Amino acid sequence: MTPTAQLTAARPAFQRALHTWYHRHQRRLPWRATPSLYKTVVSEFMLQQTQVTTVLPYFDRWMSTLPDFAALAAAPESRVLKLWEGLGYYSRARNLRRLAQALVGMPAPPRTPAAWRELPGVGPYTAAAITSIAFGEPAACVDGNVVRILARLTGEGQRFRDASAAAKYFTPLADRLITGSNPGGHNQAMMELGATVCTRRSPKCTSCPVAEFCAAKRSGTPEKFPRLQPKRIEQRSVARAWCVHRGRLLLRRGHVKARRLAGLHELPELADLGVKPATHSLLAVKCRTITRFQITELIHAVKPSPALWRRIATNESLEWIALDDFEQVTLSGPHRRWVGELLGW
């Protein structure tokens, strides 16, 4: 019998071990303490590609300001983005607002994963999480944590092209393991196990509640699973301008139709001002990673000149922001940190 078949056959014992552990050791999180559909939806959107510890203060502030779908649907996008500032991937915030606007126009929220996937920003994982937790739908969540757990439990040695391919491969097994359980509790238990015990590095195998079912633990090499093709990292370089004049900082505002930065402010690129790096002193070098891109940001000091004033006047995306009003605008997280560092705040 293959490891996958063995695990499927042991499903009742596996569920008992996992669920007992979860009830005893789950983290006390605000969306679990007093659950609701709205809290589940907001937390799932915030937790996409973001760690729980990062999300917690954002979640509390969000709930205090926008306590339900109606409040979110009625909120201006600028307010929503400001509350989201620093979480990154701002399309999640826009989609969350659009989702709320769709839901308040319905007689009742949908209950199936397929119906939720028709709503803005909802993919297979998010649809399964929302409907299993809120409505008890037997839909398994399969994210990186769950892929890692299932790859180790089965000792699956094939190399996957990427995380999406691995998730597709393990979804049938995840669906079999959720059968006959409390689906919402089961999904949360799997996510909790991956986040706190079956971690990517240094998994805590000695305290794992399902270690007896794990082929990777028996092999002694759990960190080798899952096997994914290494990501190809692309290097990019961006030259940016630091231009302060009479208590104002020059920023660039993303166009309302921009896919990633709509409504957000950033330091402008030198190309926006029609100037070359060689003619302006280098103030700072910052590095960051976005998906597969490793980006080096070169920030140059630029002094206003008559030619520069003319270019700024003809570029609608460039704005002078008074430093006293700086908290009122929404910046991407890295840019707000860099501005604070350069101003000595």
Buried (B, 14 or more C-beta within 10 A) or exposed (E): EEBBEEBBEBBEEBBEBBBEBBEEBBEEBBBBEEBEBBBBBBBBBBBBEBEBEBBBEBBEEBBEBBEBBBBBBEBEBEBBBBBBBBBBBBEBBBBBBBBBBBBBEEEEBBEEBEBBBEBBBBEBBBBBBBBBBBBEBBBBBBBBBBBBBBBBBBBBEEEBEEBEBBBEBBBEBBBBBBBEBBBBBBBBBBBBBBBBBBBEEEBEBEEBBBBEBBBBBEEEEBEEBBEBEEEEEEEEEBBBBBBBEEEBBBBBBBEEEEEEBBBBBBBBBBEBBEBEBEEBEEBBEBEBEEEEEEBEBBBBBBEBEEEBEEBBEEBEEBBBBEBEEBEEBBBBBBBBBBBEEBEEE
